[in-house]
Amino acid sequence: QVQLVEDGGGLVQPGGSLRLSCAASGSLFSIDVMGWYRQAPGKQHELVAVIRGQSNKNYADSVKGRFTISRDDAKNTVYLQMNSLKPEDTAVYYCHLESILGAFWGQGTQVTVSS
């Protein structure tokens, strides 16, 4: 099994920044994709950013130019640097990992952007 522990959520004013981290532990074999999804109240679960390897990155159009995903394979950790945050970024953010063992999800961390 794989466990994902997220950190870094919270309350921030519009225009501010947050950095999310997600540490993976357990049976970590051939990790392929790591990334972040989010779900806002009344809205569907959506992809925010994913990374395959060190350089193959995919972002939602709504966050391009503002969010940056990265991973540290030595620490089995994926990060999401979120800049220029907007109220519409408010959501629960979920860490996601895909490996030969399957797909795994974190418990979620709340990000609230409000003045």
C-alpha positions in Angstrom: 0.0 0.0 0.0 0.9 3.6 -0.5 0.3 6.4 1.9 0.2 10.1 0.9 0.4 12.9 3.5 -0.3 16.4 2.3 0.8 19.6 4.0 0.7 23.3 3.4 -2.9 24.3 3.0 -4.5 27.2 4.7 -6.1 30.6 4.4 -4.4 33.2 2.2 -5.5 36.6 0.7 -6.0 37.0 -3.0 -2.7 37.5 -4.7 -0.9 35.5 -2.1 1.1 32.3 -2.3 1.1 28.8 -0.7 3.2 25.8 -1.2 1.6 22.4 -0.9 3.7 19.3 -0.3 2.8 15.6 -0.4 5.1 12.9 1.0 4.6 9.3 -0.2 5.5 6.3 1.9 4.9 2.5 1.8 5.3 0.3 -1.2 6.9 2.7 -3.6 7.7 0.8 -6.8 8.0 2.4 -10.2 6.2 5.6 -9.4 5.0 7.1 -12.7 2.8 10.1 -12.1 2.5 12.4 -9.1 0.2 15.3 -9.0 -2.6 17.4 -7.6 -6.3 17.5 -8.1 -8.9 19.8 -6.4 -12.6 19.9 -5.7 -14.4 23.1 -4.9 -17.9 23.1 -3.3 -20.5 22.2 -5.9 -17.9 21.6 -8.6 -16.4 18.5 -10.1 -13.1 17.0 -9.1 -10.5 18.5 -11.5 -6.8 18.1 -12.4 -4.6 20.9 -11.3 -1.1 19.7 -12.2 0.6 16.4 -12.7 4.3 15.5 -13.4 5.7 12.4 -15.0 9.4 12.0 -14.3 11.1 15.3 -13.7 10.1 17.3 -16.7 6.8 16.1 -18.2 4.3 18.4 -16.6 0.7 19.1 -17.4 -1.3 22.0 -15.9 -5.0 23.0 -16.0 -5.4 26.1 -18.2 -6.8 28.0 -15.2 -3.5 27.7 -13.3 -0.9 27.9 -16.0 1.7 30.6 -15.3 0.7 30.8 -11.6 1.3 27.3 -10.3 4.4 25.2 -10.5 4.7 21.5 -9.8 7.9 19.7 -8.9 9.0 16.4 -7.4 11.9 15.2 -5.3 12.3 11.5 -5.9 14.9 11.1 -3.2 12.2 12.2 -0.7 9.3 10.7 -2.6 7.6 14.1 -2.4 5.7 16.2 -4.8 5.2 20.0 -4.4 2.8 22.6 -5.7 3.9 26.2 -5.6 0.8 28.3 -5.9 1.3 32.0 -6.7 -1.1 34.9 -7.5 -3.9 32.9 -5.8 -7.5 33.8 -6.7 -10.7 33.2 -4.8 -11.7 30.6 -7.4 -8.7 28.6 -6.4 -10.5 27.8 -3.1 -10.9 24.1 -2.9 -9.8 20.9 -1.2 -6.5 19.9 -2.9 -5.8 16.1 -3.2 -2.4 14.5 -3.8 -2.4 11.8 -6.4 0.2 9.1 -7.2 0.2 6.4 -9.9 2.6 3.4 -9.9 2.6 -0.2 -11.0 0.5 -0.9 -7.9 -2.3 1.4 -8.9 -3.6 4.9 -8.2 -3.6 6.4 -4.7 -5.0 9.5 -3.2 -4.2 11.7 -0.2 -6.8 12.8 2.4 -6.9 16.3 1.0 -5.9 19.7 2.3 -8.1 22.8 2.3 -6.9 25.9 0.5 -9.0 29.0 1.0 -8.4 32.3 -0.8 -10.3 35.1 0.7 -9.8 38.7 2.0 
